[in-house]
Amino acid sequence: MQVQLNGKGTELADTIQNVRELLLSYQLQEKIVIVERNGEIVDRSRYEETPVMDGDRIEIVHFVGGG
């Protein structure tokens, strides 16, 4: 499946069915990211039910701590 991920064309495994699985494939913790799919922010509680489909435009913002 081909998607735009953070502005780059990316080939994803066909086994990735939803936003939660996408985050797991990149080893990202759900609590420290914000996901936008096709211009709309995905509510964290809906990651598992939000599909990832061929042609989607996905932006993932990952927060890191520092001090």
Stockholm file with secondary structure:
# STOCKHOLM 1.0

chainA/1-67         MQVQLNGKGTELADTIQNVRELLLSYQLQEKIVIVERNGEIVDRSRYEETPVMDGDRIEIVHFVGGG
#=GR chainA/1-67 SS CEEEETTEEEECCTTCCBHHHHHHHTTCCGGGEEEEETTEEECGGGTTTSBCCTTCEEEEEECCCCC
#=GC SS_cons        CEEEETTEEEECCTTCCBHHHHHHHTTCCGGGEEEEETTEEECGGGTTTSBCCTTCEEEEEECCCCC
//
